[in-house]
Amino acid sequence: MTPLRVLVYTETYSVGGCDRMLADLASHVDPEAVDLTFAGNAHPDLDEYLAGRVPGFTGRDEVEVANMRDPLLGKVAHRLGISARARNRGAERPWERPWEAADETTSPPSPSALQRVEVATSTAQRLTQAGRNLLALRALVRRHRPDVLHANNGGYPGAESVRVAPIAARAEGVPSVQFVHNMAFPLASPRAVERAIDTRVDRAVGAWVTAAGRASDALATEHGIPRDRIRTVHYGVPVPPQADVSAAARADLGFPPSEVGVLVVAAFEPRKGHSVLVNALNQIGRECTRPYVALVGVGSEREAVEAQVRALGLDDRIRFLGWRRDVDRLMQASDILVLPSLGMECLPYAILEAMSHGKPVVGTDVAGIPEMVDDGVTGAVVAPGDPAALAAALRRLVEDPQARTDQGAAGRDRIAQQFTIGAMAGNMEKLWREVAARAARD
């Protein structure tokens, strides 16, 4: 049987969950049934990551892409004397990379004027870049002539080149799948232009995919994509063999043998809710024995969270471990995983991994978290941004070792039944073949 040729295209600037999914996918599809080729912008960290996780990885076909990190907005703002501070006050939503501040003593224009400048310059820039990207992507598709293009997008609209990749593929007679790995953003301004782009992309896409039902709903609601054209393919993780708790790993985490240890694996970003968790831990200490907590991750908010921990006198119970490569080992040695996210999630891998290790999870009611965590069965789901609710859920598990055992076991069973890598790879292969067959018929 001739393998189905799938060209995977991604525009990446930091390695995250969507790249983890690709690595797992490439490692578990049958190479005799599917021939995967990777392409995208230059990113050595991603190449190193894939090389370490994908057997036989031989590199990616690099494509020079234009993106919103280019400095046009910054040049326009600087010439107009618009400060970064004023820009953040007036913009409808922040851009990914704010420009450097101009003279802060300059009187900023009114927010409405600032918004008009941003909308005009960003729209012109994005449309110009879309044209450049379409030419580069059409050349990429012609080089490989795949049966299907898999456009792997961190969100939607997401990466500028990934968004329009299906249009380039269709122009070359190749069908495509667009996988959206986060909740869709609302339409930006000007809405008519954005809606027109979405319409054209939708016409070119053979199937839309997200990793969570709520993400599929958001894509349909925010961008008018017909819901029946959006599939949900959950991520999957391996179920490791059960093992005894490592005393050395507990020591690395700072967890005394007889105390409850809570693990948090999340980048230090505002959306991850570390500050809410610290406030919740401060409340717990008033009513029961406060657990020990280990925070794994790096990011811009770390210093602020460390200052909050010191101010509340919690530094004897909370440790900052930074970036770790042995997360599986640390999860196995923990008692509870907490992910206090405030939003902008899809289907966090940290939760799946903790459940696979038989750990109860306390998460928030955002995105696909309730699709993984069954409240009261495999852990707890609380309202985002509510330290009192988070404290109550944690306190129940801290005080009830039997509940931790039972809910952890239920979570492990749930992973084995619904969130395996084999199921994820099988579902994606089925969808690719469906899209390719439909295009052949048409």
Protein Blocks (a to p, Z undefined) as FASTA:
>chain_A
ZZdddddddddfbdcfklmmmmmmmmmpcfklpccdddddddfklmmmmmmmmghiabja
ddddddfkbcklmmmmmmnopafklmmmmpmbdcfbdcddddfkbccddfklmmmmmmmm
mmmmmmmmmmmmmmmmmmmmmmnopabdcdddfbdnkjmklmmmmmmmmmnopacddddf
bdcddddddfklmmmmmmmmmmmpmbdcdfbfklmmmmmmmnopafklpccddddddddd
dddddfklmmmnopafkbccddddddddfklommmmmmmmmmmmmmmccdddddededjk
lmmmmmmmmmnopmmmbccebjafklmmmmmmpmbdcdfbfbjpfbdfklmmmmmnopac
ddddehjllmmmcghkloccddehilklmmmmmmmmmmmmklmmmmmmmmmmmmmmmmcf
klmmmmmmmmmmmmmmmmmmZZ
